[in-house]
Amino acid sequence: MSFSVKHIVKEVTEKDLRKIRVTGFNEDFERFLKVLPEMIAGSIADNLYRYYDLHVVQGLGRINGQVYVAKKVRCKQLRCTDRFRVVFQINGEDLNIIEVYDKNDKECEDKQRILSYCQPPI
């Protein structure tokens, strides 16, 4: 199975990344996007899967695919791995990036936003 990042929600590129005012985070985010499809497909070792600390987002009800949050997105500038979060959906072979946020500014993912992009199956 070959995964690819099919869609990045417009709010992620405009609104979310603008809120994160850390020099170089955009490069770290791009690196994460390059690794994500290979990591999900299993062509990268399981320890990398654990390295990003991926968890299923609970309490969404019936939606297309599965929604995950990566809780350890590395930031070289800050030399930390647990400050930023990326929420994404796996729907078939497509990966949709839904939200990027700083855990210091926001406690958890926005479930209403997730539901608005992950329409329930018909």
C-alpha positions in Angstrom: 0.0 0.0 0.0 1.4 3.4 -1.0 0.3 6.4 1.1 0.6 10.0 0.1 -0.3 13.3 1.7 -3.3 14.2 -0.5 -4.7 17.3 1.2 -3.5 19.8 3.7 -6.4 21.8 5.1 -6.1 25.5 4.0 -6.3 26.6 7.7 -3.2 24.6 8.5 -1.0 26.4 6.0 -2.4 29.8 6.7 -3.7 30.1 10.2 -2.0 27.3 12.2 1.5 27.7 11.0 1.3 31.5 11.4 0.4 31.0 15.1 3.5 28.9 15.7 6.2 31.7 15.9 9.3 29.5 16.0 12.0 30.0 13.5 12.5 26.9 11.4 9.4 25.1 12.4 8.1 25.1 8.8 11.2 23.1 7.8 10.6 20.6 10.6 6.9 20.4 9.5 8.0 19.7 5.9 10.3 17.0 7.1 7.5 15.4 9.1 5.3 15.5 6.0 8.0 13.6 4.0 8.4 10.9 6.6 4.7 10.4 7.4 3.6 8.4 4.3 6.6 6.0 4.6 6.0 5.7 8.4 2.3 4.8 8.0 3.1 2.3 5.2 5.5 0.5 7.5 8.6 1.0 5.3 10.3 2.7 8.2 11.1 0.9 11.5 8.5 0.7 14.2 10.6 2.7 16.6 10.1 5.8 14.3 6.4 5.2 14.7 6.8 5.4 18.5 9.2 8.3 18.1 6.4 10.5 16.9 4.1 9.1 19.5 1.0 8.6 17.3 -2.4 8.2 19.0 -5.9 7.6 17.7 -8.2 10.6 18.4 -11.1 9.2 20.5 -14.7 10.4 20.7 -15.3 11.3 17.1 -18.2 8.9 16.3 -18.5 7.6 12.8 -16.1 9.2 10.4 -14.3 8.2 7.2 -10.9 6.6 7.9 -9.0 7.0 11.1 -7.8 10.2 12.8 -4.4 10.3 14.6 -2.5 12.9 16.5 1.3 12.9 16.4 2.3 14.2 19.8 6.0 14.4 19.3 6.8 16.5 16.3 10.5 17.6 16.5 11.5 21.2 16.5 15.3 21.7 15.9 15.3 25.4 16.9 13.9 24.6 20.4 15.6 21.3 20.7 12.4 19.6 21.9 10.1 16.9 20.6 7.0 17.2 22.7 5.7 20.7 22.1 3.9 20.5 18.8 1.1 18.3 17.6 -0.1 17.4 14.1 -3.6 15.9 13.6 -4.1 13.9 10.4 -6.6 11.5 8.9 -5.8 8.2 7.1 -8.6 7.5 4.6 -7.7 4.6 2.3 -4.3 5.5 0.9 -4.8 9.2 1.4 -3.4 11.3 4.3 -5.1 14.5 5.1 -3.4 17.0 7.5 -6.2 18.6 9.5 -4.5 20.6 12.3 -1.1 21.7 13.6 -0.9 23.4 17.0 1.4 24.2 19.9 0.4 22.3 23.1 1.4 25.4 25.1 -1.3 27.4 23.4 -4.0 24.7 23.1 -4.7 21.8 25.4 -6.1 19.3 22.8 -7.2 18.9 19.2 -10.3 20.7 18.0 -12.8 17.9 17.5 -15.4 20.1 15.8 -12.7 21.0 13.2 -11.8 17.4 12.7 -15.5 16.4 12.2 -16.0 19.2 9.7 -13.2 17.7 7.5 -13.9 14.0 8.1 -17.4 13.5 6.8 -19.2 10.4 8.1 -19.6 7.4 5.8 -22.8 7.2 3.8 
